[in-house]
Amino acid sequence: MENYFERIKQLRLSRGTTQKELASLLGMTPNAYQKYEYGEREPNMATFIALADYFDVSLDYLVGRSDEPGRH
């Protein structure tokens, strides 16, 4: 099972989105976003929801509780 930070990075790369682009979408600096991918900072619930919506995956998939990306 992957950690949320591994999953976020994997999803971002699969979409061809840069850290800077995703940070801008989330309303934060690229440096702040980068800490999520390095596991140095945990997103709050609003950010987790925004990421799940952007990647069109379930929260369970995003945080590594499920290997099925689809929403239920």
Contacts in CASP RR format, 6 or more apart in sequence:
PFRMAT RR
TARGET T0000
AUTHOR 0000-0000-0000
METHOD contacts of the structure
MODEL  1
MENYFERIKQLRLSRGTTQKELASLLGMTPNAYQKYEYGEREPNMATFIA
LADYFDVSLDYLVGRSDEPGRH
1 64 0 8 1.000
1 65 0 8 1.000
1 67 0 8 1.000
2 10 0 8 1.000
2 64 0 8 1.000
3 39 0 8 1.000
3 64 0 8 1.000
4 36 0 8 1.000
4 39 0 8 1.000
4 42 0 8 1.000
4 43 0 8 1.000
4 48 0 8 1.000
4 62 0 8 1.000
4 63 0 8 1.000
4 64 0 8 1.000
5 36 0 8 1.000
5 37 0 8 1.000
5 38 0 8 1.000
5 39 0 8 1.000
7 61 0 8 1.000
7 62 0 8 1.000
7 63 0 8 1.000
7 64 0 8 1.000
8 36 0 8 1.000
8 37 0 8 1.000
8 51 0 8 1.000
8 62 0 8 1.000
9 37 0 8 1.000
11 51 0 8 1.000
11 55 0 8 1.000
11 57 0 8 1.000
11 62 0 8 1.000
12 19 0 8 1.000
12 22 0 8 1.000
12 37 0 8 1.000
15 55 0 8 1.000
19 30 0 8 1.000
19 33 0 8 1.000
19 34 0 8 1.000
19 37 0 8 1.000
20 30 0 8 1.000
22 33 0 8 1.000
22 54 0 8 1.000
23 29 0 8 1.000
23 30 0 8 1.000
23 32 0 8 1.000
23 33 0 8 1.000
23 34 0 8 1.000
25 50 0 8 1.000
25 54 0 8 1.000
26 33 0 8 1.000
26 47 0 8 1.000
26 50 0 8 1.000
26 51 0 8 1.000
32 41 0 8 1.000
35 41 0 8 1.000
36 42 0 8 1.000
36 43 0 8 1.000
36 47 0 8 1.000
43 51 0 8 1.000
48 59 0 8 1.000
48 62 0 8 1.000
48 63 0 8 1.000
49 59 0 8 1.000
51 62 0 8 1.000
52 58 0 8 1.000
52 59 0 8 1.000
52 61 0 8 1.000
52 62 0 8 1.000
55 62 0 8 1.000
56 70 0 8 1.000
56 71 0 8 1.000
57 69 0 8 1.000
57 70 0 8 1.000
57 71 0 8 1.000
58 66 0 8 1.000
58 68 0 8 1.000
58 69 0 8 1.000
58 70 0 8 1.000
58 71 0 8 1.000
58 72 0 8 1.000
60 66 0 8 1.000
61 67 0 8 1.000
61 68 0 8 1.000
61 69 0 8 1.000
61 70 0 8 1.000
END
